[in-house]
Amino acid sequence: MNVAEIRKKSAEDLEKTLTELRREQFNLRMQKGTGQLSRPSEVNRVRKAIARVKTVMNERKAGDTK
């Protein structure tokens, strides 16, 4: 998921996406803890996707206050 796709989403969709990504991050952490994680790079991918979504949400919030 790139930034252009994220920017096209509405605020509600961003909230849903963030919830899904956090759930995925939790599941990956559990897999890592039990030694079942097959692709460790997925943890970084999800973490960066969460950061992108939160950045867009904060940009929109900052734009609304001006």
C-alpha positions as CSV (number, residue, x, y, z in Angstrom):
1,M,0.0,0.0,0.0
2,N,1.6,3.3,-1.1
3,V,0.8,6.8,0.0
4,A,-1.2,7.7,-3.1
5,E,-3.7,4.9,-2.3
6,I,-3.9,6.0,1.3
7,R,-4.5,9.6,0.5
8,K,-7.5,8.6,-1.7
9,K,-9.3,7.0,1.3
10,S,-11.8,8.7,3.5
11,A,-11.3,9.2,7.2
12,E,-13.5,6.2,8.1
13,D,-11.6,4.0,5.7
14,L,-8.3,5.1,7.2
15,E,-9.6,4.2,10.7
16,K,-10.6,0.8,9.4
17,T,-7.3,0.3,7.7
18,L,-5.4,1.3,10.8
19,T,-7.4,-1.2,12.9
20,E,-6.7,-4.0,10.4
21,L,-3.0,-3.2,10.3
22,R,-2.7,-3.1,14.1
23,R,-4.5,-6.5,14.3
24,E,-2.1,-7.9,11.7
25,Q,0.8,-6.5,13.6
26,F,-0.4,-8.2,16.8
27,N,-0.8,-11.5,15.0
28,L,2.7,-11.2,13.5
29,R,4.1,-10.5,17.0
30,M,2.4,-13.6,18.4
31,Q,3.8,-15.7,15.5
32,K,7.3,-14.3,16.2
33,G,7.0,-15.1,19.9
34,T,6.0,-18.7,19.2
35,G,8.6,-19.2,16.5
36,Q,6.1,-19.6,13.7
37,L,6.9,-16.5,11.7
38,S,8.0,-17.5,8.3
39,R,8.7,-14.1,6.8
40,P,10.2,-11.7,9.3
41,S,10.1,-8.8,6.8
42,E,6.3,-8.7,7.2
43,V,6.7,-7.1,10.6
44,N,8.6,-4.2,9.1
45,R,6.1,-3.9,6.2
46,V,3.1,-3.6,8.5
47,R,4.9,-1.2,10.9
48,K,5.7,1.1,8.0
49,A,2.2,0.9,6.6
50,I,0.8,1.9,10.0
51,A,3.2,4.9,10.0
52,R,2.0,5.9,6.6
53,V,-1.7,5.8,7.6
54,K,-1.1,7.7,10.8
55,T,1.0,10.3,8.9
56,V,-1.9,11.0,6.5
57,M,-4.4,11.1,9.3
58,N,-2.2,13.7,11.2
59,E,-1.7,15.7,8.0
60,R,-5.5,15.9,7.5
61,K,-6.0,16.8,11.1
62,A,-3.4,19.6,10.9
63,G,-5.0,20.9,7.7
64,D,-8.4,21.1,9.3
65,T,-7.2,23.3,12.2
66,K,-5.7,26.0,10.0
